[in-house]
Amino acid sequence: MANNAEKTYAVEHTNLDNAGTSSELSMPSHGEQSRYSSFLRRWNTRIESMAGFEARGLARVPPEERQPYSLMGQIQMLLLWLSANATLLNLAVGLCGPLIYSLGFVDSALCAIFGILLGALTTAYMSIWGAVSGNRTMVVARYFMGYYPSKICTFLQIVLMVGYGTIDCIIGGQVLSAVSGGGMSIAVGVVIVALLECLIAGFGLKVFHYYERFAWLPQIIVLFVLIGSAGPKFNTSLPSMVTGRTLAANRLSFFSLMFYVPNSWAAAASDYYVTMPANTPRWKTFTLTLLGLVLAFWLVNLLGIGLASGVASHPAWEEAYSISSGALITAGFSPLGGFGKFCAVVVGLGVLANCTPGTYSAALGCQIIGRWGQKLPRWTWVVILSIIQLICGLAGRNQLLVIFTNFLALMSYWLMFMICIFAEEQLLFKPRLPRIDWDAWSDPEGMPVGLAALAAFLLGWVGAVLGMYQVYFVGPLASASGGADVGMWVGCGLTLLAFPPLRWLELRRFKR
């Protein structure tokens, strides 16, 4: 975390390599431009001097500036993921099993349990690099994919996190609207969520870590209240409505969807651990991250599957679902009257715990992607991205599950290709190369050229296109498999096969 001295450094210095500070606003100019820059500089200084505000951008956090070891700091690794994921967004994903893929309760539950576990393993793996390096996830990517090719992943990370933030705004807005009985429109609810998210993410790591430390408790309480209220109407004997090849294809597609959601955090997992002690054991980071993810996702996704299983046999739930997914969730609290509405508000605003970390990471990504992005301080990017989420949320507020099933799959393809490259680079090549200099995060010469990673990454996309099953395109391999979305799996296979020989050739030619 940045102390007062760091904040002064961030405001007064103009070195682009210590990026993400407000320094660029203070570049000398003349006339009106000079007065305008001076005005912006004064306001930015005032904002970044606020208590708890993070002035640091994408620059590495050196070991001497990290937090000291503490038991609470270790527990925070678990609580962060528990708070961020025990939310409505992930509960709504669970609805897709019975309602979109026509799977029964048992089929949906098994796909969720194992898909979540596999996806969480990838995020737990990516999380270990935060404390080890002191660098953000997309900065670490430079050491594995090359300085320039990694910018593609950075751009896709921004899109991914903004997409999740948009979905959070929609589902939160739907619930707040349903609680008000239609007195508040979904659009107004979307605006409320976007504004609160912008405020928390704008302050930075320290504030949202503190928020996530406690956000899980009311969320877990109201979710268990929902289980008690709606659980008796769950149809745990609901059979799958499809058979044969279609059943197999839908199982794989829903399994993949359950994999994508926890896997998506891998794009930012290191961002939240850069202030942890450098000697934090990797196994501990991995285990606590994994535990926090699976506990949260298993709870809310199984709860979502349960709600979806009761739609067909309960007209009130079916009517609520015809309005919105948020209205269905609110209907689960309806037997509790006024207290149920209060619980629905709590769970509706709980989406802030999910979208805040993502918006924070996307703002850092805007600085990482290029020097032009470093001309604006991190909090400014938070504001810009929150406005984008607000606009997208208002435009797509009536298409939540369609966004889920198409956006999540498309955005998770690239991430697994990147993780495959990370794993093979670490296991096959890093042991034979000089020790990584984490302080050289802005020096392209100290990193791989990236041609091998770029080629393997693009080949992964070829596999994704051949195997994707989306409303806008069905690949030939997806058709041959009976309509299953096999794009990510085919793409990973091609990436894993292509990268080692290409990287070997790159090392022979460029020696790095």
Disulfide bonds with the S-S distance in Angstrom:
none
